[in-house]
Amino acid sequence: MATEVAGPIQEEEALGKAYDGVLMRRLLRYLEPYRWQVVPAVALLVSLAGMQIVGPWLVQLALDEAVPAADGRLVALLAIAYMASAIVAFGLEYGQMLVTTWLGQSVMRDLRREIFGHLQRLDLGFYDRNPVGRLMTRITSDVETLNNLFSSGVVAIFGDLVTLLFVVSAMLVMDWRLALVTLSVLPFVAWAAIVFRTRIRVAYRDIRIRMARINAFLHERITGIRVVQLFNREKPDARRLEKINDDYLEAHLRSITYYALFFPIVELFTAIALALIISYGGLSILGGTTTVGVVAAFLLYARRFFRPIQDLSDKYNLLQAAMASSERIFGLLDREPRVRDPRGSRRRLPDPVRGEIEFRNVWFSYAREKDTGPEWVLKDLSFRVAPGEKLAIVGHTGAGKTTVISLLMRFYDPQRGEILLDGVPIRSVPQRELRGAIGLVLQDIFLFSEDVAYNIGLGNPAITPERAREAAHEVGAARVIERLPDGLGQPLGERGRSLSVGERQLLSFARALAFDPRVLVLDEATSSVDSELEAQIEEATTRLMAGRTSLVIAHRLSTIQGADRIMVLHQGELAEEGSHGELLEKGGLYARLHELQFAAAGAGV
């Protein structure tokens, strides 16, 4: 059963276990589509480990048989065999690296695609609680850590273990007494590895924490560079980054210090083992219980034995990082969206959609219920919009206007009540079908760093350049496109910042109209458009809204005086409704809003 992540994803400081069998088995499932490529990878690893015992064995034969017998031909053959084994080992290692790296990259491609697909299905409430920077870390840094695990970590650990098994077996077969002498330093090496593992674990955690802080700080300051420059915060922010950067440097230097100590210590114990081999082996040679070739082979085997131990201790850090990254990634993948398509029986909207909208006793809160109860943004809201009707929604900031639109689009689901489109509860309709029937223009315009044509059609093949150009012409965006060097093919840069706010709103309006929705929703869509452009939009929308249901949220009451009906929200409740004239006659909340706005406008003049 999938688990739900409660609250924001803030596990950067958590290290978790160095090895988690459940997580590892789940990771290995991603290898299933490539199981036939795994077989040769394992075969190459085992073969490469087997080649590690060939060289010392050939040296032993040369010193114990060829040299005493003065057999030059055998010495030459053994030398050639030694070179051949080195070449074969080179080929095996090259092939193994190619195969395992390809496997690692393939798995990471699949995992990255799965994470991105899952992120696209998650509800907006999830993004309200989780910073974009952390989610980017899941797809980039955490996935790259797992790539290192698959392409080098698991491979190296498995290869090192097999190498140790082969080398120890070869030593025991060759001379078990000398093998025990060689392995006598292992308890001390194990002690050093345990101490190193404990220290590097803490250092690694500190590095991760500080790197996360650097990423978060840089992401925020670069995104908000206009505010930073406007208020002359460059130097204070540079000092803050310097402090965070120094903390990261200190943690990194601490980890380097541990590595700088551990590897020489292992080299020291390796030297002690070699000294024991020379001393014990020399006495055994004098006593006639062993040979010069065996001692020489053991000197080579000892080197090949302690090198994997160094690698295994080093790979502990990588394994621990991979377990922490996989825990975060699977925590994200296991997070079920709160807004989901209906399971089982689904209902379809009428074809064509008529555009009748109805809210029935809707209650909604963005926050989860606490001991004191939820903070309701909408309270028992009920209203109906007839097909083809133009409904304007007004009210003070925080009255719940934008929330109505978010619920209609199913960005969120209400805690109580239901919403219907053409008499069909929208919870029972697939989200793709629901949102395909509604065109939305928001106050906060988002344009992609693609060309103009893409930003109008969003890659939909049904929206041809001709249709995009026509939609742009209908909303008065044609002159914006015409002044661009490449017209519809002009890239707009990040978030379309090469255009003014008003021009971006025009393109967003053209985007909504290009999809030919049955319901048009405008959320403060003309708030940043000058009077001339606003007049063009009003003229276009008057023509295009004919026969379509329209919901208009506007702060400026002058833009919605021609609406069929105006609905006034106050603290999440329906305060009053009627036409512009009717509401003015009532002298209620709408009349006060109208008086305040036009009084402010007169004062501004």
C-alpha positions as CSV (number, residue, x, y, z in Angstrom):
1,M,0.0,0.0,0.0
2,A,1.4,3.4,-1.0
3,T,2.4,5.7,1.8
4,E,1.7,9.4,1.9
5,V,4.4,11.9,2.7
6,A,3.1,14.2,5.4
7,G,4.2,17.7,5.0
8,P,7.1,19.0,3.0
9,I,10.0,16.9,1.7
10,Q,12.8,17.9,4.1
11,E,14.8,14.7,4.4
12,E,18.1,16.2,3.3
13,E,19.5,15.8,6.8
14,A,18.5,12.2,7.1
15,L,21.1,9.6,6.4
16,G,19.1,6.4,7.0
17,K,20.7,3.0,7.0
18,A,23.9,2.2,5.1
19,Y,22.0,-0.7,3.6
20,D,18.3,-1.3,3.5
21,G,17.2,-4.6,1.9
22,V,13.7,-3.4,1.1
23,L,15.0,-0.4,-0.7
24,M,17.7,-2.3,-2.5
25,R,15.2,-4.9,-3.7
26,R,13.0,-2.1,-5.0
27,L,15.9,-0.5,-6.8
28,L,16.9,-3.8,-8.4
29,R,13.4,-4.1,-9.9
30,Y,14.5,-1.4,-12.3
31,L,17.0,-3.8,-13.7
32,E,14.3,-6.3,-14.8
33,P,13.8,-4.8,-18.3
34,Y,17.6,-5.2,-18.8
35,R,18.0,-8.7,-17.2
36,W,19.6,-10.1,-20.3
37,Q,22.3,-7.3,-20.2
38,V,22.9,-8.0,-16.5
39,V,24.0,-11.6,-17.2
40,P,27.1,-10.6,-19.3
41,A,27.9,-7.8,-16.8
42,V,28.0,-10.3,-13.9
43,A,30.0,-12.8,-16.0
44,L,32.5,-10.0,-16.8
45,L,32.8,-9.1,-13.2
46,V,33.4,-12.7,-12.1
47,S,35.9,-13.2,-14.9
48,L,37.8,-10.1,-14.0
49,A,37.9,-11.1,-10.3
50,G,39.3,-14.5,-11.5
51,M,42.0,-12.9,-13.4
52,Q,43.3,-11.3,-10.2
53,I,44.7,-14.7,-9.1
54,V,46.4,-15.6,-12.4
55,G,49.3,-13.2,-12.3
56,P,50.7,-14.2,-8.9
57,W,50.2,-17.9,-9.7
58,L,52.3,-17.5,-12.9
59,V,55.0,-15.8,-10.8
60,Q,55.1,-18.7,-8.4
61,L,55.5,-21.2,-11.3
62,A,58.3,-19.1,-12.8
63,L,60.3,-18.9,-9.6
64,D,59.6,-22.4,-8.3
65,E,59.8,-24.4,-11.6
66,A,61.2,-22.5,-14.6
67,V,64.1,-20.7,-12.8
68,P,65.4,-23.7,-10.8
69,A,65.3,-25.8,-13.9
70,A,67.0,-23.1,-15.9
71,D,64.2,-23.5,-18.5
72,G,64.4,-20.3,-20.5
73,R,61.6,-21.4,-22.8
74,L,59.2,-21.9,-19.9
75,V,60.2,-18.6,-18.4
76,A,59.4,-16.9,-21.7
77,L,56.1,-18.7,-22.0
78,L,55.1,-17.7,-18.4
79,A,56.1,-14.1,-19.1
80,I,54.0,-14.1,-22.2
81,A,51.1,-15.7,-20.3
82,Y,51.5,-12.9,-17.6
83,M,51.2,-10.2,-20.3
84,A,48.3,-12.0,-21.9
85,S,46.5,-12.1,-18.5
86,A,47.0,-8.4,-18.0
87,I,45.6,-7.7,-21.5
88,V,42.6,-10.0,-20.9
89,A,42.0,-8.2,-17.6
90,F,42.2,-4.9,-19.4
91,G,39.6,-6.1,-21.9
92,L,37.3,-7.5,-19.3
93,E,37.5,-4.3,-17.2
94,Y,36.8,-2.2,-20.3
95,G,33.8,-4.3,-21.3
96,Q,32.5,-4.5,-17.8
97,M,32.6,-0.7,-17.5
98,L,30.8,-0.2,-20.8
99,V,28.0,-2.7,-19.9
100,T,27.5,-1.5,-16.3
101,T,27.6,2.2,-17.2
102,W,25.0,1.6,-19.9
103,L,22.9,-0.3,-17.4
104,G,23.2,2.5,-14.8
105,Q,22.3,5.2,-17.3
106,S,19.3,3.2,-18.7
107,V,17.9,2.6,-15.2
108,M,18.4,6.3,-14.4
109,R,16.7,7.4,-17.6
110,D,13.7,5.2,-16.6
111,L,13.7,6.4,-13.0
112,R,13.9,10.1,-14.1
113,R,11.1,9.6,-16.5
114,E,8.9,8.0,-13.8
115,I,9.6,10.8,-11.3
116,F,8.8,13.5,-13.8
117,G,5.6,11.7,-14.8
118,H,4.6,11.3,-11.2
119,L,5.3,15.0,-10.4
120,Q,3.0,16.0,-13.3
121,R,0.1,14.0,-11.7
122,L,0.5,15.4,-8.2
123,D,-2.0,18.0,-7.0
124,L,-1.2,21.7,-6.5
125,G,-1.5,21.3,-2.7
126,F,1.7,19.2,-2.8
127,Y,3.6,22.0,-4.6
128,D,2.2,24.5,-2.0
129,R,4.1,22.5,0.7
130,N,7.3,21.5,-1.2
131,P,9.9,23.9,-2.6
132,V,10.8,23.5,-6.3
133,G,14.5,23.3,-5.4
134,R,14.0,20.2,-3.4
135,L,12.0,18.5,-6.1
136,M,14.7,19.4,-8.6
137,T,17.2,17.7,-6.3
138,R,15.1,14.5,-6.5
139,I,15.4,14.4,-10.3
140,T,19.0,15.5,-10.5
141,S,21.3,14.9,-7.5
142,D,19.4,12.0,-6.0
143,V,19.0,10.2,-9.3
144,E,22.7,10.8,-10.1
145,T,23.6,9.3,-6.8
146,L,21.7,6.2,-7.7
147,N,23.4,6.2,-11.1
148,N,26.7,6.0,-9.3
149,L,25.4,3.1,-7.2
150,F,24.4,1.1,-10.3
151,S,27.3,2.0,-12.6
152,S,30.1,1.8,-10.0
153,G,28.9,1.2,-6.5
154,V,27.1,-2.1,-6.7
155,V,29.5,-3.3,-9.4
156,A,32.5,-2.4,-7.4
157,I,31.2,-3.9,-4.2
158,F,30.2,-7.1,-5.9
159,G,33.5,-7.2,-7.8
160,D,35.6,-6.5,-4.6
161,L,33.8,-9.2,-2.7
162,V,34.4,-11.8,-5.4
163,T,38.0,-10.7,-5.7
164,L,38.5,-11.1,-2.0
165,L,36.9,-14.6,-2.1
166,F,39.1,-15.7,-5.0
167,V,42.3,-14.2,-3.5
168,V,41.7,-15.8,-0.1
169,S,40.9,-19.2,-1.7
170,A,44.1,-19.0,-3.8
171,M,46.2,-18.2,-0.7
172,L,44.7,-21.0,1.4
173,V,45.2,-23.5,-1.4
174,M,48.8,-22.4,-2.0
175,D,49.9,-22.3,1.7
176,W,47.2,-22.1,4.4
177,R,49.7,-21.3,7.2
178,L,51.2,-18.3,5.3
179,A,47.6,-17.3,4.5
180,L,46.7,-17.1,8.2
181,V,49.7,-15.1,8.9
182,T,48.8,-12.7,6.1
183,L,45.2,-12.4,7.3
184,S,46.3,-11.8,11.0
185,V,46.2,-8.0,10.5
186,L,42.5,-8.1,9.4
187,P,41.1,-7.3,12.9
188,F,43.1,-4.1,12.9
189,V,42.0,-3.2,9.4
190,A,38.4,-3.9,10.4
191,W,38.8,-1.6,13.4
192,A,40.1,1.2,11.3
193,A,37.3,0.7,8.8
194,I,34.6,0.9,11.5
195,V,36.1,4.1,12.9
196,F,36.4,5.6,9.5
197,R,32.8,4.6,8.6
198,T,31.5,6.3,11.8
199,R,33.4,9.5,11.2
200,I,32.7,9.7,7.5
201,R,29.0,9.1,8.1
202,V,28.8,12.3,10.2
203,A,30.9,14.3,7.8
204,Y,28.8,13.1,4.8
205,R,25.6,14.2,6.6
206,D,27.1,17.6,7.3
207,I,28.1,18.0,3.6
208,R,24.6,17.1,2.4
209,I,23.0,19.6,4.8
210,R,25.3,22.4,3.8
211,M,25.0,21.6,0.1
212,A,21.2,21.7,0.4
213,R,21.5,25.1,2.1
214,I,23.7,26.4,-0.7
215,N,21.3,25.2,-3.4
216,A,18.3,26.6,-1.6
217,F,20.0,30.0,-1.1
218,L,21.2,30.3,-4.7
219,H,17.9,29.2,-6.1
220,E,16.0,31.8,-4.1
221,R,18.4,34.7,-4.7
222,I,18.7,34.0,-8.5
223,T,15.0,33.7,-8.8
224,G,14.5,36.9,-6.8
225,I,17.4,38.9,-8.4
226,R,15.2,41.8,-9.1
227,V,14.3,42.3,-5.5
228,V,17.9,41.8,-4.4
229,Q,19.1,44.5,-6.8
230,L,16.2,46.8,-6.1
231,F,16.9,47.0,-2.4
232,N,20.7,46.8,-2.8
233,R,21.1,43.5,-1.0
234,E,24.0,42.2,-3.1
235,K,26.7,42.7,-0.5
236,P,24.7,41.3,2.5
237,D,23.6,38.3,0.4
238,A,27.2,37.7,-0.7
239,R,28.3,37.7,3.0
240,R,25.5,35.2,3.8
241,L,26.6,33.0,0.9
242,E,30.2,33.2,2.1
243,K,29.2,32.0,5.5
244,I,27.2,29.1,4.1
245,N,30.0,28.3,1.7
246,D,32.6,28.3,4.5
247,D,30.5,25.9,6.5
248,Y,30.4,23.6,3.4
249,L,34.2,23.9,3.0
250,E,34.8,23.0,6.6
251,A,32.6,19.9,6.4
252,H,34.2,18.8,3.1
253,L,37.8,19.3,4.5
254,R,36.8,17.3,7.5
255,S,35.8,14.4,5.3
256,I,39.0,14.7,3.3
257,T,40.9,14.5,6.5
258,Y,39.3,11.2,7.4
259,Y,40.1,9.8,3.9
260,A,43.7,11.2,4.2
261,L,44.0,9.2,7.5
262,F,42.2,6.0,6.6
263,F,44.0,5.1,3.4
264,P,47.5,5.5,4.8
265,I,46.4,3.4,7.8
266,V,45.3,0.7,5.5
267,E,48.6,1.0,3.6
268,L,50.4,0.7,6.9
269,F,48.7,-2.5,7.8
270,T,49.3,-3.7,4.2
271,A,53.0,-3.1,4.8
272,I,52.8,-4.9,8.1
273,A,51.2,-7.9,6.3
274,L,54.0,-7.8,3.7
275,A,56.6,-7.7,6.5
276,L,55.0,-10.7,8.1
277,I,55.0,-12.6,4.8
278,I,58.7,-11.8,4.3
279,S,59.7,-12.8,7.8
280,Y,57.5,-15.9,8.2
281,G,58.0,-16.9,4.6
282,G,61.7,-16.4,4.8
283,L,61.9,-18.6,7.9
284,S,59.7,-21.2,6.1
285,I,62.0,-21.1,3.1
286,L,65.0,-21.7,5.3
287,G,63.1,-24.5,7.1
288,G,62.1,-26.0,3.7
289,T,58.4,-25.8,4.3
290,T,57.7,-23.3,1.5
291,T,59.3,-21.9,-1.6
292,V,60.5,-18.6,-2.9
293,G,57.8,-18.6,-5.5
294,V,55.0,-19.0,-2.9
295,V,56.4,-16.1,-0.9
296,A,56.6,-13.9,-4.0
297,A,53.0,-14.9,-5.0
298,F,51.8,-14.0,-1.5
299,L,53.4,-10.6,-1.7
300,L,51.4,-10.0,-4.8
301,Y,48.2,-11.5,-3.4
302,A,48.5,-9.3,-0.3
303,R,48.4,-6.2,-2.4
304,R,45.4,-7.5,-4.4
305,F,43.7,-8.4,-1.1
306,F,44.0,-5.1,0.8
307,R,43.1,-2.9,-2.2
308,P,39.4,-4.2,-2.4
309,I,39.2,-3.6,1.4
310,Q,40.1,0.0,0.8
311,D,37.5,0.2,-1.9
312,L,34.8,-1.4,0.2
313,S,35.3,1.2,3.0
314,D,35.2,4.0,0.4
315,K,32.0,2.5,-1.2
316,Y,30.3,2.5,2.2
317,N,29.8,6.3,1.8
318,L,28.3,5.8,-1.7
319,L,26.0,3.0,-0.5
320,Q,24.8,5.1,2.4
321,A,24.2,8.1,0.1
322,A,22.3,5.8,-2.4
323,M,20.1,4.4,0.4
324,A,19.2,8.0,1.5
325,S,18.5,9.1,-2.0
326,S,16.4,6.1,-2.8
327,E,14.4,6.6,0.4
328,R,13.7,10.2,-0.7
329,I,12.8,9.2,-4.2
330,F,10.5,6.4,-3.3
331,G,8.9,8.6,-0.6
332,L,8.1,11.0,-3.4
333,L,6.9,8.2,-5.8
334,D,4.7,6.7,-3.0
335,R,3.0,10.1,-2.4
336,E,-0.5,9.6,-3.8
337,P,-2.1,12.7,-5.4
338,R,-5.0,14.0,-3.4
339,V,-6.8,14.9,-6.6
340,R,-7.1,11.7,-8.7
341,D,-9.1,10.5,-11.6
342,P,-12.1,8.4,-10.6
343,R,-11.4,4.7,-10.1
344,G,-13.9,2.2,-11.5
345,S,-16.9,3.8,-13.1
346,R,-16.3,7.0,-14.8
347,R,-18.8,9.5,-16.3
348,R,-18.3,11.5,-19.5
349,L,-19.3,15.1,-20.2
350,P,-21.9,15.7,-22.8
351,D,-20.6,16.1,-26.4
352,P,-20.6,19.0,-27.0
353,V,-20.2,20.5,-23.5
354,R,-23.0,23.0,-22.8
355,G,-21.1,24.8,-20.0
356,E,-23.6,24.7,-17.1
357,I,-21.7,25.1,-13.8
358,E,-23.1,24.4,-10.4
359,F,-21.6,24.6,-6.9
360,R,-23.6,22.7,-4.3
361,N,-22.9,23.5,-0.6
362,V,-19.1,23.7,-1.1
363,W,-16.8,24.0,1.9
364,F,-13.0,24.2,1.3
365,S,-9.9,24.8,3.4
366,Y,-6.3,24.8,2.1
367,A,-4.9,23.8,5.5
368,R,-5.4,20.4,7.1
369,E,-7.8,20.2,10.0
370,K,-6.3,21.1,13.4
371,D,-7.5,20.8,16.9
372,T,-9.3,24.1,16.5
373,G,-10.9,23.0,13.2
374,P,-10.1,24.0,9.6
375,E,-9.8,27.6,8.4
376,W,-12.5,27.6,5.8
377,V,-11.8,29.7,2.7
378,L,-15.3,28.8,1.2
379,K,-18.3,28.2,3.5
380,D,-21.4,26.4,2.2
381,L,-21.1,28.1,-1.2
382,S,-23.9,27.4,-3.7
383,F,-24.5,29.0,-7.1
384,R,-25.3,28.0,-10.7
385,V,-24.1,29.4,-14.0
386,A,-26.3,28.8,-17.0
387,P,-24.8,27.8,-20.3
388,G,-23.6,30.8,-22.2
389,E,-23.9,33.1,-19.1
390,K,-21.2,35.6,-18.2
391,L,-20.7,35.5,-14.5
392,A,-18.4,38.0,-12.7
393,I,-17.0,37.2,-9.3
394,V,-15.8,40.1,-7.1
395,G,-14.9,40.6,-3.5
396,H,-12.1,41.8,-1.2
397,T,-8.7,40.1,-1.3
398,G,-9.0,36.7,0.4
399,A,-12.8,36.4,-0.2
400,G,-12.3,33.1,-2.1
401,K,-12.6,34.3,-5.7
402,T,-9.5,32.4,-7.1
403,T,-10.4,29.4,-4.9
404,V,-13.6,29.0,-6.8
405,I,-11.7,28.7,-10.1
406,S,-9.1,26.3,-8.6
407,L,-11.9,24.0,-7.4
408,L,-13.7,24.2,-10.8
409,M,-10.5,23.2,-12.5
410,R,-10.0,20.4,-9.9
411,F,-6.6,21.8,-8.8
412,Y,-8.0,21.0,-5.4
413,D,-11.1,19.1,-4.2
414,P,-13.5,20.5,-1.6
415,Q,-13.8,18.9,1.8
416,R,-17.6,19.1,1.6
417,G,-20.2,19.5,-1.1
418,E,-19.8,18.9,-4.9
419,I,-19.3,20.8,-8.1
420,L,-21.0,19.8,-11.4
421,L,-20.4,20.6,-15.0
422,D,-23.4,20.0,-17.2
423,G,-25.0,18.1,-14.3
424,V,-22.0,15.7,-14.0
425,P,-20.0,15.7,-10.7
426,I,-16.5,16.7,-11.8
427,R,-14.9,14.2,-9.4
428,S,-16.4,11.5,-11.6
429,V,-14.8,13.0,-14.8
430,P,-11.2,12.3,-15.9
431,Q,-9.2,15.5,-15.3
432,R,-7.9,15.6,-18.9
433,E,-11.5,15.7,-20.2
434,L,-12.6,18.3,-17.6
435,R,-9.7,20.7,-18.2
436,G,-10.0,20.2,-21.9
437,A,-13.5,21.9,-21.7
438,I,-12.2,24.9,-19.8
439,G,-9.9,27.7,-20.9
440,L,-8.2,29.5,-18.1
441,V,-6.2,32.8,-18.1
442,L,-4.5,33.6,-14.8
443,Q,-3.2,36.8,-13.4
444,D,0.2,35.3,-12.9
445,I,1.2,34.4,-16.5
446,F,3.7,31.6,-17.2
447,L,5.3,31.3,-20.6
448,F,7.9,28.7,-21.5
449,S,11.3,29.4,-22.9
450,E,10.1,28.1,-26.3
451,D,8.8,30.1,-29.3
452,V,5.6,32.0,-29.5
453,A,3.8,29.2,-31.5
454,Y,4.6,26.7,-28.8
455,N,3.4,29.0,-26.0
456,I,0.1,29.4,-27.7
457,G,-0.5,25.7,-28.7
458,L,1.7,24.1,-26.1
459,G,2.8,21.5,-28.6
460,N,-0.7,20.3,-29.4
461,P,-0.6,19.2,-33.1
462,A,-4.2,20.2,-33.5
463,I,-3.3,23.9,-33.0
464,T,-1.5,24.7,-36.3
465,P,0.5,28.0,-36.8
466,E,-2.5,29.3,-38.7
467,R,-4.8,28.7,-35.8
468,A,-2.3,30.2,-33.3
469,R,-2.0,33.2,-35.5
470,E,-5.8,33.5,-35.7
471,A,-6.2,33.3,-31.9
472,A,-3.5,35.9,-31.5
473,H,-5.3,38.2,-33.9
474,E,-8.6,37.8,-32.1
475,V,-7.1,39.1,-28.8
476,G,-5.0,41.8,-30.3
477,A,-1.7,40.0,-29.9
478,A,-0.9,40.0,-33.6
479,R,1.0,43.3,-33.3
480,V,3.1,41.9,-30.5
481,I,4.0,38.9,-32.7
482,E,4.6,41.1,-35.8
483,R,7.2,43.2,-34.0
484,L,9.3,40.1,-33.0
485,P,12.1,39.3,-35.5
486,D,11.0,35.7,-36.1
487,G,7.3,36.2,-35.5
488,L,5.7,32.9,-34.2
489,G,9.1,31.3,-34.3
490,Q,10.6,33.8,-31.9
491,P,11.9,32.2,-28.6
492,L,10.7,34.1,-25.6
493,G,13.4,33.2,-23.1
494,E,12.8,32.1,-19.5
495,R,9.2,32.8,-18.5
496,G,8.8,35.1,-21.5
497,R,10.6,37.9,-19.8
498,S,11.5,39.4,-23.2
499,L,7.9,40.6,-23.3
500,S,6.1,43.1,-21.1
501,V,3.5,41.9,-18.6
502,G,0.6,43.1,-20.8
503,E,2.1,41.3,-23.9
504,R,2.5,38.1,-21.9
505,Q,-1.1,38.3,-20.8
506,L,-2.2,38.7,-24.4
507,L,-0.4,35.6,-25.4
508,S,-1.9,33.7,-22.5
509,F,-5.3,34.8,-23.6
510,A,-4.6,33.7,-27.2
511,R,-3.5,30.3,-25.7
512,A,-6.8,29.8,-23.9
513,L,-8.8,30.7,-27.0
514,A,-6.7,28.6,-29.4
515,F,-8.0,25.5,-27.5
516,D,-11.6,26.5,-28.3
517,P,-13.0,25.8,-24.8
518,R,-16.7,25.7,-24.0
519,V,-16.0,27.5,-20.6
520,L,-13.8,30.6,-20.4
521,V,-12.3,31.6,-17.0
522,L,-10.5,34.9,-16.6
523,D,-8.7,35.4,-13.2
524,E,-7.7,39.1,-13.1
525,A,-6.7,38.6,-16.7
526,T,-6.6,42.3,-17.6
527,S,-5.1,43.6,-14.3
528,S,-1.8,44.5,-16.0
529,V,-3.0,45.6,-19.4
530,D,-3.2,49.2,-20.3
531,S,-6.5,50.8,-21.3
532,E,-5.9,50.4,-25.1
533,L,-5.0,46.7,-24.8
534,E,-7.9,46.2,-22.4
535,A,-10.3,47.6,-24.9
536,Q,-9.0,45.2,-27.5
537,I,-9.5,42.3,-25.2
538,E,-12.9,43.4,-24.2
539,E,-13.9,43.7,-27.8
540,A,-12.5,40.2,-28.6
541,T,-14.0,38.5,-25.6
542,T,-17.5,40.0,-26.2
543,R,-17.4,38.3,-29.6
544,L,-15.8,35.1,-28.5
545,M,-17.9,34.6,-25.3
546,A,-21.0,34.4,-27.3
547,G,-22.5,30.9,-26.7
548,R,-19.9,30.1,-24.1
549,T,-20.1,30.1,-20.3
550,S,-17.7,32.7,-18.9
551,L,-16.4,33.2,-15.3
552,V,-14.6,36.5,-14.8
553,I,-12.7,37.4,-11.6
554,A,-11.8,41.1,-11.6
555,H,-10.5,43.5,-9.1
556,R,-11.4,46.5,-11.3
557,L,-15.2,46.7,-11.3
558,S,-15.1,48.7,-14.5
559,T,-14.2,45.6,-16.5
560,I,-17.2,43.6,-15.5
561,Q,-20.1,46.0,-15.6
562,G,-21.4,44.3,-18.7
563,A,-21.6,40.9,-17.1
564,D,-25.0,39.1,-17.1
565,R,-24.6,38.5,-13.3
566,I,-22.2,39.6,-10.6
567,M,-21.6,37.5,-7.6
568,V,-20.1,39.1,-4.5
569,L,-18.1,37.0,-2.1
570,H,-17.3,38.0,1.4
571,Q,-15.1,35.8,3.7
572,G,-15.9,32.7,1.6
573,E,-19.7,33.2,1.6
574,L,-22.0,34.5,-1.1
575,A,-22.9,38.0,0.1
576,E,-25.0,39.2,-2.8
577,E,-25.6,38.7,-6.5
578,G,-27.3,40.5,-9.4
579,S,-26.5,42.8,-12.3
580,H,-24.4,45.8,-12.0
581,G,-27.4,48.1,-11.7
582,E,-29.3,45.9,-9.3
583,L,-26.3,45.7,-6.9
584,L,-25.7,49.4,-7.0
585,E,-29.4,50.0,-6.1
586,K,-29.1,47.6,-3.1
587,G,-26.4,49.8,-1.6
588,G,-24.7,46.8,-0.1
589,L,-21.1,45.5,-0.3
590,Y,-20.8,45.8,-4.1
591,A,-22.0,49.4,-3.9
592,R,-19.3,50.2,-1.3
593,L,-16.6,48.5,-3.3
594,H,-17.7,50.4,-6.4
595,E,-17.7,53.7,-4.5
596,L,-14.3,53.1,-3.0
597,Q,-12.7,52.2,-6.3
598,F,-14.1,55.1,-8.2
599,A,-13.3,57.5,-5.4
600,A,-9.7,56.2,-5.4
601,A,-9.6,56.6,-9.2
602,G,-10.9,60.2,-9.0
603,A,-8.3,61.0,-6.3
604,G,-5.6,59.5,-8.6
605,V,-6.7,61.8,-11.4
